[in-house]
């Protein structure tokens, strides 16, 4: 499996000539009034228009970009795999999700809802939705992706939770786990009073999750691109802090830079190109 890192939490996956993307984001403009402009690149997939399957962990704008998904997916049979819609509620409850829902409908994207522990086979890939806990109580899943004897795990921007052991027992070992590490403390107008606690994994929590999961290789995502006080404040130097915490936890870790590609074989040998 070849894994190409896109911006923020995005990944582009390739196996046997088939392509998939996870948590693609190219346009952050809807969030700029709250978190400012992005501080890093948000590149398009290299195979835009030829991607068979898109996965989103949840429908926040930094993980679901409907226009970018429409441009990335194959026009004839491209499919978006997604978590359940939000429960009924007004704009203050579900406003962040309704923007994505409207964009998905406007672009006419073919979608399939995938519940936790449910798997979908597409070409050489098997995609399995796994439990995740969103920092705002919105529906979220993590994605295990298997192809050619290699299995990876993408954790979106989940909080620390108690499903790690079940995930390892049922689907492990994982050749690579991609973990959010920025430990963002968030204060948004529709979520007041704000929580002083992080809305996703911080570096130490991410390292411990990787250790419990038995990750052969742990890689940080979801850091640096968005950071603006007081609305969205990440920990200091998330990637370096994660590498330090992973070393202390006995987990092999490395940074995959935006635009870099990781090649994974069934024996978990990886090379960057």
Secondary structure, 3 states (H helix, E strand, C coil): CEEEECCCCCEEEEECCEEEEECCCCCCHHHHHHHCCCCCCCCCCCCCCCECEEECCCCCCCCCCHHHHHHHECCCCCEEEECCCCCCCCHHHHHHHHHHHHHHHHCCCCEEECCCCCEEEECCEEEEEEECCCCCCCCCEEEEEEECCEEEEECCCCCCCCCHHHHHHHHCCCCEEEEECECCEECECCECCCCCCCCCCEHHHHHHHHHHHCCCCEEEECCCCCCECCCEECCCCHHHHHHHHHHHCCCCEECCCCCCEEEECCCCCEEEC
